[in-house]
């Protein structure tokens, strides 16, 4: 009963958050809709469909890992899972944590063990971060090649991103004894600060989970490479949708230009705690596209793209969240992998 009440409260919170965001940004959304009147509807429809397909491509990350573990899940549910996780990551502060918690809960209620659910969520996060950094690296290379001066904030965001990821890699590659010693020292300092004593069972649990996940990742290098390629394809799909929006507004520009702008927007939005990026995605897109000579179309194109990419997707994600968290499910049955890998039957 308590778990059901918690899920209901979470569902209501997400729904209210989406409604509140829409009300708070109603002028911006109305402006975006008004800009649609001056664009070619065929190109806009193609851009919207391409964004939906890009989310479907993102869902293949889960499909690949689930299949390797011997599970099969309905493609529609995978699409809904990917869309919901991505929108959650953009809608709330510490969105990555919220997205991770959603994925764990979603896969656990379908009978997937906690360790395997953690692996799926970790591989999704890892592959996305690597793909994002690869696209941002392309952006920096493109700027250097063409001698362009993009906004200094994008370089600062990239430097912060690389530093945070580098620090995470440094910590996660330490030995089990080192991690345990660091966490124990942290616990002692916090306990001394608050004048209390806590058990160290949480340290054992965290270290064991980290060591287990690290071992799984080491033995799944090929999977990680494949997942990064899938994420690159999905992110490139969003960039191509932006290109179609520009074409709808009568502006001809190359895919490389749009991909470079999108790479800057991705990294910039990662370090913004405001819902939907708080306008930083649109600002980054406009800044880079303007530097590259796109002209006045950069502003309406960025607004329309984010309308398709986030604002129209947010209420759909809220509906998907409620569906995934409340539908009656039959736990997935893991297939036995023998000489030839048999496909697991779908029970969802």
N, C-alpha and C positions, 0 to 999 in steps of 0.2 A: 504493500500500500504506500509506504514511504517513497519507494523508487518511482511508482506511478505518479505520485504528487510532484516529485522533483522534475520529472520529464514534462508534466503539464505546465509547471511554472516556467521551465526553460522555453517551451514552445510559445507560451504567451509573451514572455520577455522578448524573444526574437521577433515575433509578429509586431509587438508594440514598437520595438526599436526601428523596424523597417518603416512603419507608418510615421513615426516621429521624424525620421530622417527625410522622408518624402515631404512632410509638412514644412519642416525647417528649410528645405531647399526647393519649395514649390515654385518660387520665381525663376530659379535656375532651370528647373525641369520644364516650366512653361516656355521659357526662351528656347530651350532645345527643341521642343515640339514645333515652335513657330519657325525655326530654321529649316525644318523639313519641307516647308512649302516651296522653298526656292531650289530644292535639290531634285535630281532625277530619281524617281521612285524605284526604278529597276535596279540601279546600282546600290541603293540603300537596302532594298530587300535582300540582295545578294550578300551585302556586308553583314546583315543581321543573321542570315542563315549560316554564314561562315563562322561567326562567333559561336553559335550554338554547336556547330560541328567541331570547333576547336575545344569546347568543353567536353565533347564526346571523345575526342582524341586524348585529352587529359585523363579520362576515365580508364583508358587502356593501361595506365600505370597500375591501377588496382587489379585490372583483369590479368595482366601478365604475372604479377606476384601471386595472386590467388591461384592461378592455374599451376604455377610452379609448386605450390603447397598442396595441390590436389583438390582445389575447390572450384566450383563454377557458380557464377551469379548472373542473374538476368541483366542484359545490357542496359535496359531502361533504369534499373536500380543503380547500376554503376555510374550512369550519366548523372542521375539525381545526387548520388553521393559526391561525385567530383564537383558538381556545381555548388552544392551546399557548403562543402569544405572550403572552396575558394572564396565564396562570398563571405563566409564567417571570418576568414582570415583578413578580409578587407574591411569588415564592418565594425569590429570591436577592438579596443586596445588589447595588446598582446594577443592579436588574432591568431597567431601561429599556435599558441597554447590552446585556444578555443577550438581551432580546427582539429588539432591532435586529439583533444578530448572527445570531440564528436565522432571522429573516425574510430577511436577505441570503442566507444559505446555502440556505434552502429554495427561494427563487425562482431563484437562480443555477443550481442543479442541474437546474432545469427549462428551462434554455436562455434565461432572461431576462437581458439584459445587466446588468452591474454598475451602470451609471448609472441604468437603469430600476428595478432592484431597490432602489437607494438612494432613488429618488423615491417608490416605493410605501411603504417603511418610514417615510420622513420625513413623508409626507402622513398616514399613520395616526397617528403620534405627535402631529403638529400638531393634527389634528382632535380627537383625544382630549383634549389639554390644553385647547383652547378650550371644548369641551363641558363638561369638568369645571369650569372656571372659571365658565361660565355658570350651571351648577346651583348652585355655591357662592354666586354672586352672588344667585341666587334665595333661597338659605337665609338670607343676611344680611338681604335685604329682608324676608323673612317674619318673622325675629326682630324687626327694627325695627318692623314694622307691629303685631305682637302684644305688643311690650314684653317679650320674653322675654330672659333672661340665659343664654345657652348657655355652655358651658365656655370659659374664657379661652384655653385651649390651642388651640382650633379657630380663633379669630381670629388667634392668633400664627402658626399653620401657614398660614393664608390669606395673611397679610402676607408671610411668608417665600416662599411660592409665587409671589405677584405680583412680589416683588423679584427672584427668580431668573429668572422668565420675562421680566421687563422688562430685566434685565441681558443675557439671551441675545438679545433683540430688538435692544438697543442695539449689541451686538457684531456681530451678523449683518448689520446695516444699514450698517456702515462700508464705506468704499471698499476696493478691492482693495489699493491701496498702503498704506493704514492697517493692514489686517490683516497684510500681509506685514511691515511694520515692527514691529508688536507681537510677532509670532511670532519674528522675528529677535532682538529684544531679549530675549525669554524664553529663547531658545536660548543666547544669549551669557551670560546670567546663570547658567543651569544648568551650562553648559560651564565657566565660571569656578569655580563651586562645586565641581565634581568634578575639575577640572584636566584636562579632555579636550576634544577638538574633534570636532564632528559635521558631516556634510554637511547642506546646506539643502534637499535634494531633497524631504524630507517637508513642508517649508513650501510649496513650489510645488504639491505634490499636494493638500494640505489647502485652500489658497486656491482652487485651480482647482475642486475639488469644491464648495466653498461658493458660489463665484460661479455655477457651473452650476446647482446646486440652487436658489439664489435666483432665477435667471432663470426656471427652470421653474415655481416657485411663483407668481411675478408673473404669468405667462401662464396660470395655472390657478386664478384667483380663484373662478370659478364652481364648479370641482370642490371647492375647499376648503369653500365654503359648503354644498354638497350633502353632503360627508362629515361636516361638523359636525352637520348635521341627522340623519344616520344614527347618529352616535355619541350624540346626545341621545336618540334613540328607544331605542337599546340600553340606555343607562343608566337611562332611565325605566322600561324593562321590568324591570330588576333592582329598582327601587324598588317597582314594582307587585307583584313577587313578595314583597317584604317585607310589603307591605300584606296579601297573601293569607295569609301566615304569621300575622300578627296576628289576622286573621279566624278562622283555624283554632284559635287559642287563645281565641276568644270575645271579642275586643276590637274595638270599632268605632272607627275613626279615619279621617281624611281622607287622600287621596293627597298633598295639599300638605304635611301634617305629615311623612309618611314621606319624601317627596322632599327636604325640608329637612334631615332627619336624615342621609339618604344623602349629600347634598352635603358636609356636614361630615366624614363618615366618609371620603369620597373624598380630600379634601384632606389630612386628617390622616394617612392611610395612605401618601400619596405620599412623605412625609419620614421614614418608618420603614424602617430597614434590616433588621428582623427578618422571617423568613419568615411569609408570610400576614398581615403587618401587626403581628405580635407581640401581638395582642389589642387593638390600638388601634382597629381598625374596630369591634369589638364594644363597646368602652368608649365610643366616640363615639356609636354608635347608642343605647346605653342612656342615656347622659347627656342627649342631646337629647330622646329620646322621653320620658324621665322628667320633664324640664322642661316638656314639653307635655302632661303629665297622662295619659300612657298607663297608668301604674301598674305593678304587679308583672310584668305580661306583657312588659314591655320586655326583661327579661333573657333569658327563654327564647326570645323571638322573635328577638333578635339572635344567639343561639347557633345556633338552628335555621337561620336565614337563611345564616349563614356556613358551616354544614355543607353546605348545598346549593350555595352560591355558590363555595366554595373547596375544602373538604376532600374532598368527593365528586368534584369536578371534577379535583383534582390527579392522582390515579392515572390517570384517563382521559386527561389531557393527556400524561402520561408515555408511555402506550401510543401516542398519536397522534404524539408526537415520534419514537419509534422507527420507526413506520410511514412517516412522511413522509421521514425521513432515510435509510431503507434500502430502500424499495420501488424496483424497477426502473422507470424513467420514460423516456418518449419526449419529448425536448425540445419545448416548445411552439413552434408556428410562428406568427410574427407576420403578421397579415393586412395586405394593402395597402389603405390608406384612400384611396379615390378620391372621385368626385363624391358618391356616397351611401355612407355608412360601411357596409362589408360586415362581417358578423360573422365573427370568426375561427373556424375549425373547432377543435373540441376534440381535442387529441392527448394528453390526460392521463387 
